[in-house]
């Protein structure tokens, strides 16, 4: 059985997808762009956009009854790989050294709403 995870503390889906799905003790989030769920706007700069994307993921995981310490894999999509170091510094604030999740980070041609970053995560309960 698969459960849909939804919270108003993260941006609502803007298409035919769920914020996240739970299946077999795993939470799989959709990619989170840095939309502030209260205002619907992006913050300025890669650091703030990284922080907002990760805050959105954290809110979804909390709605699923888990937290960032249970993230086992992330995928980071960057509009410009030159932003990697700045993204990485903020990213490290959300995870505990010694138990960082596995991660892929790739540059893409374009992201929804011209975001600088999009992040998706897989967590276990």
N, CA, C and O atoms as a GROMACS GRO file, in nm:
protein
  500
    1UNK      N    1   0.084  -0.118   0.000
    1UNK     CA    2   0.000   0.000   0.000
    1UNK      C    3   0.088   0.124   0.000
    1UNK      O    4   0.189   0.130   0.070
    2UNK      N    5   0.051   0.222  -0.078
    2UNK     CA    6   0.124   0.347  -0.091
    2UNK      C    7   0.037   0.461  -0.041
    2UNK      O    8  -0.079   0.473  -0.078
    3UNK      N    9   0.095   0.545   0.044
    3UNK     CA   10   0.022   0.660   0.098
    3UNK      C   11   0.074   0.789   0.039
    3UNK      O   12   0.195   0.805   0.019
    4UNK      N   13  -0.015   0.881   0.010
    4UNK     CA   14   0.022   1.014  -0.036
    4UNK      C   15   0.054   1.099   0.086
    4UNK      O   16  -0.022   1.100   0.184
    5UNK      N   17   0.167   1.172   0.080
    5UNK     CA   18   0.206   1.263   0.187
    5UNK      C   19   0.183   1.405   0.136
    5UNK      O   20   0.224   1.439   0.025
    6UNK      N   21   0.117   1.486   0.217
    6UNK     CA   22   0.088   1.624   0.177
    6UNK      C   23   0.089   1.714   0.300
    6UNK      O   24   0.040   1.676   0.406
    7UNK      N   25   0.144   1.832   0.284
    7UNK     CA   26   0.144   1.931   0.391
    7UNK      C   27   0.135   2.071   0.331
    7UNK      O   28   0.186   2.096   0.222
    8UNK      N   29   0.071   2.161   0.404
    8UNK     CA   30   0.067   2.300   0.358
    8UNK      C   31   0.193   2.376   0.403
    8UNK      O   32   0.205   2.496   0.376
    9UNK      N   33   0.285   2.308   0.470
    9UNK     CA   34   0.411   2.369   0.512
    9UNK      C   35   0.520   2.357   0.406
    9UNK      O   36   0.634   2.396   0.428
   10UNK      N   37   0.482   2.302   0.290
   10UNK     CA   38   0.569   2.294   0.172
   10UNK      C   39   0.483   2.334   0.053
   10UNK      O   40   0.360   2.327   0.060
   11UNK      N   41   0.546   2.376  -0.057
   11UNK     CA   42   0.466   2.418  -0.173
   11UNK      C   43   0.375   2.306  -0.224
   11UNK      O   44   0.415   2.189  -0.230
   12UNK      N   45   0.254   2.342  -0.259
   12UNK     CA   46   0.161   2.246  -0.317
   12UNK      C   47   0.213   2.200  -0.453
   12UNK      O   48   0.283   2.273  -0.522
   13UNK      N   49   0.179   2.078  -0.489
   13UNK     CA   50   0.215   2.026  -0.620
   13UNK      C   51   0.153   2.116  -0.727
   13UNK      O   52   0.038   2.156  -0.716
   14UNK      N   53   0.232   2.147  -0.831
   14UNK     CA   54   0.181   2.233  -0.939
   14UNK      C   55   0.157   2.152  -1.066
   14UNK      O   56   0.161   2.205  -1.177
   15UNK      N   57   0.132   2.024  -1.049
   15UNK     CA   58   0.107   1.936  -1.161
   15UNK      C   59   0.052   1.804  -1.110
   15UNK      O   60   0.013   1.793  -0.993
   16UNK      N   61   0.048   1.703  -1.197
   16UNK     CA   62  -0.008   1.573  -1.158
   16UNK      C   63   0.094   1.486  -1.083
   16UNK      O   64   0.138   1.383  -1.133
   17UNK      N   65   0.130   1.530  -0.962
   17UNK     CA   66   0.222   1.454  -0.878
   17UNK      C   67   0.192   1.486  -0.732
   17UNK      O   68   0.119   1.580  -0.701
   18UNK      N   69   0.249   1.407  -0.642
   18UNK     CA   70   0.234   1.427  -0.498
   18UNK      C   71   0.360   1.489  -0.442
   18UNK      O   72   0.468   1.474  -0.500
   19UNK      N   73   0.348   1.558  -0.330
   19UNK     CA   74   0.468   1.608  -0.262
   19UNK      C   75   0.559   1.492  -0.226
   19UNK      O   76   0.682   1.502  -0.237
   20UNK      N   77   0.499   1.381  -0.182
   20UNK     CA   78   0.575   1.261  -0.150
   20UNK      C   79   0.481   1.142  -0.145
   20UNK      O   80   0.359   1.156  -0.137
   21UNK      N   81   0.542   1.023  -0.151
   21UNK     CA   82   0.469   0.898  -0.135
   21UNK      C   83   0.543   0.813  -0.034
   21UNK      O   84   0.666   0.813  -0.028
   22UNK      N   85   0.467   0.742   0.047
   22UNK     CA   86   0.524   0.646   0.141
   22UNK      C   87   0.492   0.506   0.093
   22UNK      O   88   0.377   0.475   0.061
   23UNK      N   89   0.593   0.423   0.088
   23UNK     CA   90   0.574   0.285   0.045
   23UNK      C   91   0.675   0.197   0.117
   23UNK      O   92   0.795   0.220   0.109
   24UNK      N   93   0.625   0.096   0.187
   24UNK     CA   94   0.714   0.000   0.252
   24UNK      C   95   0.814   0.063   0.348
   24UNK      O   96   0.929   0.019   0.354
   25UNK      N   97   0.772   0.164   0.421
   25UNK     CA   98   0.861   0.228   0.517
   25UNK      C   99   0.956   0.329   0.456
   25UNK      O  100   1.042   0.384   0.525
   26UNK      N  101   0.941   0.355   0.326
   26UNK     CA  102   1.025   0.455   0.259
   26UNK      C  103   0.939   0.576   0.223
   26UNK      O  104   0.823   0.562   0.185
   27UNK      N  105   0.998   0.694   0.234
   27UNK     CA  106   0.933   0.819   0.191
   27UNK      C  107   1.012   0.869   0.072
   27UNK      O  108   1.133   0.890   0.081
   28UNK      N  109   0.946   0.888  -0.041
   28UNK     CA  110   1.008   0.939  -0.162
   28UNK      C  111   0.946   1.074  -0.193
   28UNK      O  112   0.828   1.084  -0.226
   29UNK      N  113   1.028   1.180  -0.183
   29UNK     CA  114   0.975   1.313  -0.210
   29UNK      C  115   0.988   1.346  -0.358
   29UNK      O  116   1.078   1.298  -0.427
   30UNK      N  117   0.898   1.428  -0.405
   30UNK     CA  118   0.915   1.489  -0.536
   30UNK      C  119   1.022   1.596  -0.522
   30UNK      O  120   1.052   1.640  -0.411
   31UNK      N  121   1.078   1.637  -0.634
   31UNK     CA  122   1.176   1.743  -0.632
   31UNK      C  123   1.116   1.870  -0.572
   31UNK      O  124   1.005   1.909  -0.606
   32UNK      N  125   1.192   1.933  -0.484
   32UNK     CA  126   1.145   2.054  -0.418
   32UNK      C  127   1.226   2.174  -0.467
   32UNK      O  128   1.346   2.185  -0.444
   33UNK      N  129   1.156   2.262  -0.537
   33UNK     CA  130   1.218   2.388  -0.575
   33UNK      C  131   1.202   2.484  -0.457
   33UNK      O  132   1.125   2.455  -0.365
   34UNK      N  133   1.273   2.596  -0.456
   34UNK     CA  134   1.277   2.680  -0.338
   34UNK      C  135   1.161   2.778  -0.322
   34UNK      O  136   1.181   2.894  -0.286
   35UNK      N  137   1.041   2.733  -0.350
   35UNK     CA  138   0.925   2.819  -0.328
   35UNK      C  139   0.894   2.826  -0.179
   35UNK      O  140   0.885   2.723  -0.112
   36UNK      N  141   0.878   2.945  -0.128
   36UNK     CA  142   0.833   2.963   0.009
   36UNK      C  143   0.683   2.931   0.009
   36UNK      O  144   0.608   2.996  -0.064
   37UNK      N  145   0.639   2.834   0.088
   37UNK     CA  146   0.497   2.795   0.082
   37UNK      C  147   0.402   2.905   0.130
   37UNK      O  148   0.285   2.905   0.092
   38UNK      N  149   0.449   2.996   0.211
   38UNK     CA  150   0.363   3.105   0.262
   38UNK      C  151   0.346   3.217   0.160
   38UNK      O  152   0.239   3.277   0.151
   39UNK      N  153   0.452   3.244   0.083
   39UNK     CA  154   0.448   3.359  -0.009
   39UNK      C  155   0.441   3.319  -0.155
   39UNK      O  156   0.397   3.398  -0.239
   40UNK      N  157   0.485   3.197  -0.188
   40UNK     CA  158   0.488   3.152  -0.327
   40UNK      C  159   0.601   3.212  -0.409
   40UNK      O  160   0.599   3.206  -0.532
   41UNK      N  161   0.700   3.271  -0.342
   41UNK     CA  162   0.813   3.331  -0.414
   41UNK      C  163   0.944   3.264  -0.373
   41UNK      O  164   0.954   3.199  -0.269
   42UNK      N  165   1.044   3.281  -0.460
   42UNK     CA  166   1.178   3.230  -0.432
   42UNK      C  167   1.257   3.332  -0.350
   42UNK      O  168   1.241   3.453  -0.370
   43UNK      N  169   1.342   3.284  -0.259
   43UNK     CA  170   1.440   3.375  -0.200
   43UNK      C  171   1.550   3.402  -0.303
   43UNK      O  172   1.558   3.333  -0.404
   44UNK      N  173   1.632   3.502  -0.278
   44UNK     CA  174   1.742   3.538  -0.369
   44UNK      C  175   1.867   3.458  -0.338
   44UNK      O  176   1.902   3.439  -0.222
   45UNK      N  177   1.935   3.412  -0.442
   45UNK     CA  178   2.067   3.350  -0.427
   45UNK      C  179   2.063   3.200  -0.400
   45UNK      O  180   1.963   3.147  -0.352
   46UNK      N  181   2.172   3.135  -0.433
   46UNK     CA  182   2.178   2.989  -0.421
   46UNK      C  183   2.173   2.943  -0.276
   46UNK      O  184   2.111   2.840  -0.247
   47UNK      N  185   2.236   3.016  -0.184
   47UNK     CA  186   2.232   2.973  -0.044
   47UNK      C  187   2.090   2.972   0.008
   47UNK      O  188   2.045   2.873   0.066
   48UNK      N  189   2.019   3.080  -0.011
   48UNK     CA  190   1.881   3.090   0.038
   48UNK      C  191   1.790   2.992  -0.034
   48UNK      O  192   1.699   2.936   0.027
   49UNK      N  193   1.812   2.971  -0.163
   49UNK     CA  194   1.729   2.876  -0.238
   49UNK      C  195   1.757   2.733  -0.193
   49UNK      O  196   1.664   2.652  -0.185
   50UNK      N  197   1.882   2.701  -0.164
   50UNK     CA  198   1.914   2.567  -0.112
   50UNK      C  199   1.845   2.546   0.022
   50UNK      O  200   1.782   2.442   0.045
   51UNK      N  201   1.856   2.644   0.109
   51UNK     CA  202   1.795   2.635   0.242
   51UNK      C  203   1.643   2.616   0.230
   51UNK      O  204   1.586   2.532   0.301
   52UNK      N  205   1.578   2.691   0.142
   52UNK     CA  206   1.432   2.679   0.128
   52UNK      C  207   1.393   2.542   0.072
   52UNK      O  208   1.296   2.482   0.119
   53UNK      N  209   1.467   2.493  -0.027
   53UNK     CA  210   1.436   2.359  -0.081
   53UNK      C  211   1.447   2.253   0.027
   53UNK      O  212   1.362   2.164   0.037
   54UNK      N  213   1.552   2.262   0.110
   54UNK     CA  214   1.570   2.164   0.217
   54UNK      C  215   1.466   2.183   0.328
   54UNK      O  216   1.423   2.084   0.389
   55UNK      N  217   1.427   2.304   0.356
   55UNK     CA  218   1.318   2.327   0.453
   55UNK      C  219   1.188   2.266   0.403
   55UNK      O  220   1.111   2.211   0.481
   56UNK      N  221   1.163   2.276   0.273
   56UNK     CA  222   1.044   2.215   0.215
   56UNK      C  223   1.048   2.063   0.232
   56UNK      O  224   0.948   2.001   0.268
   57UNK      N  225   1.164   2.003   0.206
   57UNK     CA  226   1.179   1.858   0.225
   57UNK      C  227   1.157   1.822   0.371
   57UNK      O  228   1.086   1.727   0.402
   58UNK      N  229   1.217   1.898   0.462
   58UNK     CA  230   1.201   1.872   0.605
   58UNK      C  231   1.053   1.875   0.644
   58UNK      O  232   1.008   1.789   0.720
   59UNK      N  233   0.978   1.972   0.595
   59UNK     CA  234   0.835   1.982   0.627
   59UNK      C  235   0.758   1.861   0.576
   59UNK      O  236   0.669   1.810   0.645
   60UNK      N  237   0.792   1.815   0.458
   60UNK     CA  238   0.724   1.696   0.401
   60UNK      C  239   0.757   1.573   0.484
   60UNK      O  240   0.668   1.493   0.514
   61UNK      N  241   0.883   1.558   0.521
   61UNK     CA  242   0.922   1.442   0.603
   61UNK      C  243   0.854   1.445   0.739
   61UNK      O  244   0.811   1.341   0.789
   62UNK      N  245   0.844   1.563   0.798
   62UNK     CA  246   0.775   1.575   0.927
   62UNK      C  247   0.628   1.537   0.913
   62UNK      O  248   0.571   1.474   1.002
   63UNK      N  249   0.566   1.574   0.801
   63UNK     CA  250   0.426   1.536   0.777
   63UNK      C  251   0.413   1.384   0.762
   63UNK      O  252   0.307   1.327   0.789
   64UNK      N  253   0.520   1.320   0.720
   64UNK     CA  254   0.521   1.174   0.705
   64UNK      C  255   0.560   1.104   0.835
   64UNK      O  256   0.559   0.981   0.842
   65UNK      N  257   0.593   1.181   0.939
   65UNK     CA  258   0.628   1.122   1.067
   65UNK      C  259   0.775   1.085   1.081
   65UNK      O  260   0.810   0.997   1.160
   66UNK      N  261   0.862   1.152   1.004
   66UNK     CA  262   1.005   1.125   1.014
   66UNK      C  263   1.080   1.258   1.006
   66UNK      O  264   1.019   1.364   1.015
   67UNK      N  265   1.211   1.253   0.988
   67UNK     CA  266   1.288   1.376   0.984
   67UNK      C  267   1.412   1.359   0.896
   67UNK      O  268   1.434   1.254   0.837
   68UNK      N  269   1.492   1.465   0.890
   68UNK     CA  270   1.609   1.466   0.801
   68UNK      C  271   1.713   1.362   0.840
   68UNK      O  272   1.792   1.320   0.755
   69UNK      N  273   1.715   1.319   0.964
   69UNK     CA  274   1.813   1.218   1.005
   69UNK      C  275   1.786   1.082   0.941
   69UNK      O  276   1.871   0.993   0.946
   70UNK      N  277   1.669   1.066   0.882
   70UNK     CA  278   1.632   0.940   0.818
   70UNK      C  279   1.648   0.944   0.665
   70UNK      O  280   1.613   0.848   0.597
   71UNK      N  281   1.701   1.054   0.613
   71UNK     CA  282   1.725   1.064   0.468
   71UNK      C  283   1.844   0.976   0.433
   71UNK      O  284   1.951   0.987   0.493
   72UNK      N  285   1.825   0.889   0.334
   72UNK     CA  286   1.934   0.799   0.292
   72UNK      C  287   1.990   0.836   0.155
   72UNK      O  288   2.101   0.793   0.121
   73UNK      N  289   1.916   0.915   0.076
   73UNK     CA  290   1.962   0.951  -0.059
   73UNK      C  291   1.898   1.081  -0.100
   73UNK      O  292   1.778   1.103  -0.077
   74UNK      N  293   1.977   1.168  -0.161
   74UNK     CA  294   1.923   1.290  -0.221
   74UNK      C  295   1.976   1.302  -0.363
   74UNK      O  296   2.081   1.247  -0.398
   75UNK      N  297   1.902   1.374  -0.443
   75UNK     CA  298   1.949   1.415  -0.575
   75UNK      C  299   1.932   1.566  -0.582
   75UNK      O  300   1.825   1.619  -0.556
   76UNK      N  301   2.041   1.634  -0.618
   76UNK     CA  302   2.043   1.780  -0.626
   76UNK      C  303   2.058   1.818  -0.774
   76UNK      O  304   2.150   1.774  -0.841
   77UNK      N  305   1.967   1.899  -0.821
   77UNK     CA  306   1.971   1.950  -0.957
   77UNK      C  307   2.007   2.098  -0.950
   77UNK      O  308   1.936   2.176  -0.886
   78UNK      N  309   2.116   2.136  -1.013
   78UNK     CA  310   2.163   2.274  -1.012
   78UNK      C  311   2.152   2.334  -1.152
   78UNK      O  312   2.180   2.266  -1.251
   79UNK      N  313   2.112   2.459  -1.160
   79UNK     CA  314   2.109   2.527  -1.290
   79UNK      C  315   2.249   2.568  -1.334
   79UNK      O  316   2.271   2.598  -1.451
   80UNK      N  317   2.344   2.571  -1.239
   80UNK     CA  318   2.481   2.611  -1.269
   80UNK      C  319   2.574   2.541  -1.169
   80UNK      O  320   2.567   2.567  -1.049
   81UNK      N  321   2.661   2.453  -1.219
   81UNK     CA  322   2.751   2.378  -1.132
   81UNK      C  323   2.849   2.470  -1.058
   81UNK      O  324   2.911   2.427  -0.961
   82UNK      N  325   2.864   2.593  -1.104
   82UNK     CA  326   2.947   2.689  -1.030
   82UNK      C  327   2.888   2.721  -0.893
   82UNK      O  328   2.957   2.776  -0.807
   83UNK      N  329   2.761   2.686  -0.871
   83UNK     CA  330   2.696   2.707  -0.742
   83UNK      C  331   2.716   2.590  -0.645
   83UNK      O  332   2.662   2.590  -0.534
   84UNK      N  333   2.792   2.489  -0.688
   84UNK     CA  334   2.806   2.367  -0.607
   84UNK      C  335   2.860   2.395  -0.467
   84UNK      O  336   2.801   2.349  -0.369
   85UNK      N  337   2.969   2.468  -0.455
   85UNK     CA  338   3.031   2.490  -0.324
   85UNK      C  339   2.937   2.563  -0.229
   85UNK      O  340   2.927   2.527  -0.111
   86UNK      N  341   2.868   2.665  -0.278
   86UNK     CA  342   2.775   2.740  -0.194
   86UNK      C  343   2.657   2.651  -0.153
   86UNK      O  344   2.613   2.656  -0.038
   87UNK      N  345   2.606   2.572  -0.246
   87UNK     CA  346   2.498   2.478  -0.213
   87UNK      C  347   2.546   2.380  -0.108
   87UNK      O  348   2.475   2.353  -0.011
   88UNK      N  349   2.665   2.326  -0.127
   88UNK     CA  350   2.719   2.223  -0.039
   88UNK      C  351   2.732   2.273   0.105
   88UNK      O  352   2.706   2.199   0.199
   89UNK      N  353   2.772   2.398   0.122
   89UNK     CA  354   2.788   2.455   0.256
   89UNK      C  355   2.654   2.458   0.329
   89UNK      O  356   2.647   2.423   0.447
   90UNK      N  357   2.549   2.502   0.261
   90UNK     CA  358   2.416   2.506   0.324
   90UNK      C  359   2.364   2.364   0.345
   90UNK      O  360   2.310   2.334   0.451
   91UNK      N  361   2.380   2.278   0.246
   91UNK     CA  362   2.335   2.138   0.254
   91UNK      C  363   2.390   2.072   0.380
   91UNK      O  364   2.316   2.001   0.449
   92UNK      N  365   2.517   2.094   0.411
   92UNK     CA  366   2.581   2.032   0.526
   92UNK      C  367   2.515   2.071   0.658
   92UNK      O  368   2.526   1.998   0.756
   93UNK      N  369   2.447   2.186   0.662
   93UNK     CA  370   2.379   2.231   0.783
   93UNK      C  371   2.259   2.142   0.818
   93UNK      O  372   2.214   2.141   0.933
   94UNK      N  373   2.207   2.068   0.722
   94UNK     CA  374   2.084   1.991   0.741
   94UNK      C  375   2.108   1.845   0.775
   94UNK      O  376   2.014   1.772   0.807
   95UNK      N  377   2.234   1.802   0.768
   95UNK     CA  378   2.265   1.661   0.791
   95UNK      C  379   2.381   1.648   0.890
   95UNK      O  380   2.462   1.740   0.903
   96UNK      N  381   2.387   1.535   0.959
   96UNK     CA  382   2.488   1.512   1.060
   96UNK      C  383   2.611   1.448   0.999
   96UNK      O  384   2.602   1.346   0.930
   97UNK      N  385   2.727   1.509   1.025
   97UNK     CA  386   2.852   1.454   0.975
   97UNK      C  387   2.868   1.310   1.027
   97UNK      O  388   2.840   1.281   1.143
   98UNK      N  389   2.913   1.224   0.940
   98UNK     CA  390   2.928   1.083   0.975
   98UNK      C  391   2.808   1.000   0.934
   98UNK      O  392   2.816   0.877   0.926
   99UNK      N  393   2.696   1.066   0.908
   99UNK     CA  394   2.578   0.992   0.860
   99UNK      C  395   2.510   1.066   0.745
   99UNK      O  396   2.388   1.062   0.729
  100UNK      N  397   2.594   1.135   0.665
  100UNK     CA  398   2.540   1.204   0.548
  100UNK      C  399   2.470   1.103   0.456
  100UNK      O  400   2.514   0.989   0.444
  101UNK      N  401   2.361   1.146   0.391
  101UNK     CA  402   2.297   1.056   0.294
  101UNK      C  403   2.383   1.043   0.168
  101UNK      O  404   2.468   1.127   0.140
  102UNK      N  405   2.359   0.937   0.094
  102UNK     CA  406   2.417   0.927  -0.040
  102UNK      C  407   2.359   1.042  -0.122
  102UNK      O  408   2.249   1.088  -0.095
  103UNK      N  409   2.436   1.088  -0.223
  103UNK     CA  410   2.387   1.204  -0.298
  103UNK      C  411   2.441   1.203  -0.439
  103UNK      O  412   2.554   1.161  -0.464
  104UNK      N  413   2.360   1.249  -0.531
  104UNK     CA  414   2.402   1.283  -0.666
  104UNK      C  415   2.375   1.431  -0.684
  104UNK      O  416   2.278   1.484  -0.630
  105UNK      N  417   2.462   1.499  -0.758
  105UNK     CA  418   2.441   1.641  -0.789
  105UNK      C  419   2.476   1.661  -0.935
  105UNK      O  420   2.585   1.626  -0.980
  106UNK      N  421   2.382   1.717  -1.010
  106UNK     CA  422   2.402   1.735  -1.153
  106UNK      C  423   2.358   1.874  -1.196
  106UNK      O  424   2.268   1.933  -1.135
  107UNK      N  425   2.421   1.924  -1.300
  107UNK     CA  426   2.377   2.049  -1.362
  107UNK      C  427   2.275   2.014  -1.469
  107UNK      O  428   2.292   1.918  -1.545
  108UNK      N  429   2.169   2.092  -1.473
  108UNK     CA  430   2.064   2.072  -1.571
  108UNK      C  431   2.045   2.199  -1.653
  108UNK      O  432   2.085   2.308  -1.610
  109UNK      N  433   1.984   2.186  -1.769
  109UNK     CA  434   1.966   2.302  -1.857
  109UNK      C  435   1.872   2.406  -1.799
  109UNK      O  436   1.894   2.526  -1.814
  110UNK      N  437   1.768   2.360  -1.731
  110UNK     CA  438   1.670   2.454  -1.678
  110UNK      C  439   1.585   2.383  -1.573
  110UNK      O  440   1.561   2.263  -1.583
  111UNK      N  441   1.541   2.457  -1.473
  111UNK     CA  442   1.454   2.403  -1.369
  111UNK      C  443   1.320   2.476  -1.370
  111UNK      O  444   1.310   2.587  -1.425
  112UNK      N  445   1.215   2.415  -1.311
  112UNK     CA  446   1.085   2.481  -1.309
  112UNK      C  447   1.094   2.621  -1.250
  112UNK      O  448   1.163   2.645  -1.152
  113UNK      N  449   1.022   2.713  -1.312
  113UNK     CA  450   1.015   2.853  -1.269
  113UNK      C  451   1.153   2.919  -1.263
  113UNK      O  452   1.172   3.018  -1.193
  114UNK      N  453   1.248   2.862  -1.339
  114UNK     CA  454   1.386   2.913  -1.344
  114UNK      C  455   1.455   2.915  -1.207
  114UNK      O  456   1.536   3.003  -1.179
  115UNK      N  457   1.422   2.818  -1.123
  115UNK     CA  458   1.489   2.803  -0.994
  115UNK      C  459   1.637   2.776  -1.016
  115UNK      O  460   1.677   2.727  -1.122
  116UNK      N  461   1.718   2.808  -0.917
  116UNK     CA  462   1.861   2.777  -0.922
  116UNK      C  463   1.889   2.635  -0.878
  116UNK      O  464   1.995   2.580  -0.908
  117UNK      N  465   1.794   2.573  -0.804
  117UNK     CA  466   1.815   2.441  -0.746
  117UNK      C  467   1.682   2.368  -0.729
  117UNK      O  468   1.577   2.430  -0.710
  118UNK      N  469   1.688   2.237  -0.735
  118UNK     CA  470   1.576   2.148  -0.700
  118UNK      C  471   1.639   2.028  -0.631
  118UNK      O  472   1.742   1.977  -0.675
  119UNK      N  473   1.576   1.982  -0.524
  119UNK     CA  474   1.629   1.869  -0.447
  119UNK      C  475   1.518   1.769  -0.423
  119UNK      O  476   1.406   1.808  -0.389
  120UNK      N  477   1.548   1.640  -0.440
  120UNK     CA  478   1.456   1.534  -0.403
  120UNK      C  479   1.525   1.443  -0.303
  120UNK      O  480   1.648   1.436  -0.299
  121UNK      N  481   1.446   1.373  -0.222
  121UNK     CA  482   1.504   1.290  -0.117
  121UNK      C  483   1.429   1.159  -0.102
  121UNK      O  484   1.311   1.147  -0.135
  122UNK      N  485   1.503   1.060  -0.052
  122UNK     CA  486   1.445   0.933  -0.011
  122UNK      C  487   1.482   0.914   0.136
  122UNK      O  488   1.598   0.923   0.173
  123UNK      N  489   1.381   0.887   0.218
  123UNK     CA  490   1.402   0.865   0.360
  123UNK      C  491   1.339   0.733   0.400
  123UNK      O  492   1.252   0.681   0.331
  124UNK      N  493   1.384   0.679   0.512
  124UNK     CA  494   1.324   0.558   0.569
  124UNK      C  495   1.267   0.592   0.705
  124UNK      O  496   1.315   0.682   0.774
  125UNK      N  497   1.165   0.519   0.742
  125UNK     CA  498   1.103   0.541   0.875
  125UNK      C  499   1.166   0.448   0.975
  125UNK      O  500   1.129   0.450   1.092
   0.00000   0.00000   0.00000
